[in-house]
């Protein structure tokens, strides 16, 4: 009998950085219990610094596409939880998905907004990556302990 996986959607503005990292970490650590996907309010281009810092820890997201959260909504996609990984104001712009959907908001700095030289931006991007990894691991552990999926 196949195991039903909890479907989680990570949303940020452009689906170019934070949501891509969160999706990758959920797939890496929670793949047996979760299906992760990511989308953006205004899909952009994958952030090359994010691709680099993920590759540094052995995760290749270079072939990932960005996609629109509204396209997923129009297709009638169903998720158990929608997790926004941007600021609160942006999180409020996310559509309501059909069905019983748990909405969770996580706040992370946007690597796409970092300025300075590459030598300054990449370490800051890695810090955000590490924060997201920690939050995803915490989410997986809490989901195992809590019965909020029922």
N, C-alpha and C positions, 0 to 999 in steps of 0.2 A: 504494500500500500504506500503510495507516494506521500511524502511529508509536505504539508501545506506550509509554504513560506509566507512570512509577513512582508507585504510590499511597502517599501519606504521610498518616498520621493523627496529628494533634497532640492531646494529652490534657492537661487540667488538672482542677482540682477541679470548678468550676461551668460551664466552657465559656463564661465571661462576659467574659474579658479576654485572658490570655496566649495561649491556644490559638487564639482568634479572630484575634488579631493575626498569629500565626505563619502561620495558614492564608492570610490575606489577602496577606502578603508572598510566600509561596510561589507563589500564583496570579499575583501581579504580576511576579515576577522569573523564575519557573521554569515558567510555564504551558506552554511548548512541550515540556518533558520530564517534568513532574510533574503529578499530580492531588492537590490538597490538600484535606483535610477536617479538621474538629475536633469534639471531643466532650468531655464531662465525666463525672466519676465520679458527681456529684450535680448535674445540670444546673440552672442558676439563670437569672437574668435578665441580659441584656446590660448591661454596666457603662457608664453614660452618659458617664463621663469617658474611657473607652477609645474610645467612638464619636467623641467630640469630638477627641481627639488624632489619631485616624486621619484624620478629616475634614480636620484642619489640614494634612495632607500629601497630600490629594487622594484618599484611599481611603474610600469610604462603606460601612461595615458595618452601618449602622442597621437594615437589613431582615433581617439574619442571625438565624436561630433558634439556640437552644441545643439540644443533643441529648445523649443518654446513650451513653456508650461501651458499656454493657452491651446496649443495643438493637442497636447495630451488630454486636456479638459474636453475639447471638442470631440475627440475620439472616444470619449466615455471611459477613459482609463480609471480604474479603481485602485485606491491605495489604502492601506491600514493607517498610515501616518504620513503627513506632509511636514517636513522639517525645513524651516527657513534658516539660512545660514548667513543672513545679512542683517542690517540694522532694522529696528522695529518699524520705522516708517515704510521701508520697502516690504517688509513682511506683511503689512496690512494690505498691500496691493495684490497679494496672491489670491487667486480664485478659490472658491469653496468647491471641493471635489465631491462628487456624488457618493452616497453611502455613509457609513459610520467612519469618519476620518478623524484621527487624533491630530490636532495641530500643535506643533512644538516650535518654539523660536529659540535659536541659538544666535549669539552675536559674535561675529569675528571681523577683524579689520579686513579691508578689501585689498589684496595684493595688486590689483589693477590700478589702485590709486596711489601706490607708493612712488615717490620721486627720488631722484638721485642717480648715482652711478650704478651700474650692474652689481658692482662689489658691495654696494649698500643695500640694494633692493633684494638680492637673492637671500641673504641671511634673515631679513625680515619676513620674507615669504616662507622660509623654512620654519620660522617661529609660528606662523599661522598654521602651517601644515601640522606641526607637532600639537598645537592646541586642538585642531580638528580631530586628529588621531585619538587624542586623549578623550575627547567628548564622545566620539563614536564608540570607543571601548566602554566608557561609562554607560552609554545608552544600551549597548548589548547586554552588559551585566545587569542593569536595572530591569530590562525587559525579561530576563530569565527569572528574576526574583518577583516581579510584580505581575499581577493578572490583569493589566489594563487592556489586553488584546481581546478580552471576551466581549 
